[in-house]
Amino acid sequence: MLRALTTALITLAFAGCVADNGGEGFVIVSNESLSGGNTCSVVASSNGPFQSRGEISLYSPSGYVFTPVLQSNITTESMMDMIQRTITLQGANVELTVNALTIGHADGTFTKAMPPTLMGTDGKFLSQFSGSLAPGGLTGIAFEVIPATTLGAIRQAAGTVGAGDTVDAEVTATIKPFGEMGGGRVDGHPFKYPVSVCTNCVVRDLGACPVMNVTNKGNPCNVFQDGVVDCCESAGGLLCPAQ
């Protein structure tokens, strides 16, 4: 069963993004690794475990959740400066590009399909979230960077695949976070994050339910991303994680 996202976040898709202006007052340090954890909660650390790239099942019912650590570039010399120079985080403009689309066939051969051009909010949108970032400080956020509708667009581009065939799409997310400080807009440095969208990289089908001693319970933000999730076949379809 897909666990609910427990962190407070709101993801809204718009036809256009918020305009980028202002200085780059903070950076995304890394995408923190939450695989094997119990909660979708980011512990802000500059040297903790991180994901250098993501993976998500092509058939995930929900989108890819990005869990970055953000660090402020703003400096301060007094308590008054601390308050005035704290960044109020507001969201991120996200742009998605499908760089490659490969169909793997049961006979071991591969076909390169035409990567889709993502239209509208499947390829460009605003993901809103809230938080604060003190001068020189770190904070962790969770928000969606690949919507479920984008996965649907990739499935459509792949077309009908045969039994035993696989689909692997390479997607690059360009993430531009922003916020407010002292009444003015402040931008974060753009961050590029690659994600593999694939049919056989996350889900492990263990057969009919129930299943004893389930080992891999999946990522706490979305069990269909980053790592392995043990699933079983129930009357209502595939159950993840297995029970």
N, C-alpha and C positions, 0 to 999 in steps of 0.2 A: 504494500500500500504506500502510495506516495505521501511522504510526510509534509505537513504544512510548513511553510516558511515562517519561522518563529521570530525573526527580526522584524522590526518596524520599518517597512519600506513601501513605497508606492511607485509602481511603474506605469507611466502613461506614454502612449504613442501618439505623436503628432505628425502631420504631413511635413512640417518643417522643423528645424532646430532653432534654439535660441541663438541669436547672433553672438559670435565670439569677439569680445573686445576687452581691453584691460591687460594687466600684466600677468605673468605666470608665477603666482605666489605660492604654489604647492605642487607636489609631484605624487604620482602613484609609485610606491616603492616596489610592490610585487603583488601578485594574486595569491593570497594565503591559502595553503592546502588545508582543507577540512575533512579530507577522506579519512574514514575510520573514526571520526568524532561522533558525538551524540547530539550536538546542537548546531544550528546554523548561526554561529556567533563568532565574529572575528576578534582575535586577541592581537591588539596592535603591537607588532614587534618588527624591528628593522632587520633581524637576522633569524626569524622563525622559518619553519618549513613553508615552501611556496610551490605553486604550479607554474612551470615555465610555458606550458601550453595546456589547453583544455580538450576534453572529449565529451561528446554527448550523443546518445542514441538518436538515430534518425526518427525513431518512433516515440520519442519522449512526449508525454502529454503537456508538459510545461517547458518553459525556456531555460537557457543556460544562465545560472546565477553566478555573477562575478563577485568575488570577496576580497577586494583590495585593501592594502594598508596604505594610507595617505600620510605624507609628511609635509609640514609647513616650511617654507623657505623664509618666512617672516621673522625678523629679530626684534627684541624688545629690551629695554633697560630699566623699566619701572613697572609697578603693579598697574598703574593707569594705562600704560602702553599694553600690558597683557590683555586688558579688557578690550581696548580699542582696536587691537591688532589680532583679535581672534576671528578666524574666518567662519562664517555661518555657511555650511555646505547646503547646496540647493538641488544639485542634480548633475547629469552628464549628457552631452550630445554624443550619440553613438552612430557610427557609419559602418556598414557591413559590406564586405566584398567576398564573393566566392571565387577563389583563385584556380581551383581545379575540381573536376568531378570525374571519378573513376568507377567503372562497373567491373567487379570481379566475378568471373564466371566459374561454374562448378568444375569445368575442365581445366582450370588453372590459368586460363588466359584473361586478359584485361582489355577493356575498351575505354578510351577517353571520350567522355561526353562533353557537350558544350556547356560550360558553367553558366548558370542563369544570371541575368542582370536583375538584381533585386529592385523591385519597384515600390514606390511609396514608402509606407512605414515598415515594410519588410527589410528595407535597406538603410533607412535613415530615420531616426526618432530621438525623442527626449525621454530619458529615464530619470524620474524625480526621486530624491531621497533627502533626508535631513540629518544634521549632525553639526558638531562644532570642532574646530581645529585650532588649538592654541599656538602661539608663536613658537616655532621650533619643535612643536609636538607631533605626536603620531595619533592616528585614530583609524578604526576599522569600519567598513561599510559593506553592505550587501545589496546588490541590485541586478536586474536582469539586463543582459547585453545581447542575447540572441532569442527573440521571441519564438513562441511555438508556431506562429504563422510563417516565419522564415523557414523553419524546418519543413513545413508543408510545401513551400515554394521549391525547395530543393528536391523533395520527393516527386513533385510534379515534373521537374526538369529531368530527373533520372528516368522517368517513364516506367513502363511495366518491366519488372525484372523477373527472371525465371527462378524456379525452385533451386535453392542452394547458392544463388547469386548474392553478391554483397554490393553495397554502395558506400563510397567514401568521398566526402566533400571537404575541401580545405577552405576554411573561412577565416578572414582576418577582420577583427573588430578594432576600429580606431575609436578610442574613448577619450573624450575631452571634458573633464569635470570642471565645475565652476561653483562659485559661491559669492558671498558678499562680505565686505569688510569696511567698516567706517562709512557706511552709506554708499559705497561704490562697488562695482563688480570686480571680482578677481578670478582669474582663470588658472586651472591646473595645466601642467605640461601634458600634451597629447601622449597617449600610451597605446601601443599596438599590441594586440593579444591574439595569437592564433588558436583556432579551435577546430578539431576534427569532428565532423558530423558523419557518423558511420553506423552500419547495421550490426556489426559484430564486435564492437570494442568495449562495451560496458555490460550488457545483459548476458547472464549465464543461465540458460534454461535447464532446470534440474528434473524436468518431467512433471508427472501428475502430483497435485497437492493431496494431502499434506506432506511436508518434508521435515525430517528431523535434523537437528543440529545445523541450522543455517549459519554459515560462516561469514558471508559477505552481505552486510545489510545496506550498503550503498552510502552515498554522500548525504549528509543531513539536510543540505539545501535542496537537492533534487537527486533522488536515488538513481536517476538515469544519466548522471554525469560524473566524470572524474573518478575512475576506479572501476570496481566490479560489483555488481549486485546479483545475488542469487535469487532466481525467480522460479515459480512453479505454475503449472497449467491448471486453472480452475474452470468451473462451468461458465464463469463470466469472462474468461480470458486470462491473459498472463498476469500473475499476482507478484508484485515486486515491492519489498523483499518477500521471499517465500515464507509460507506459514504451514 
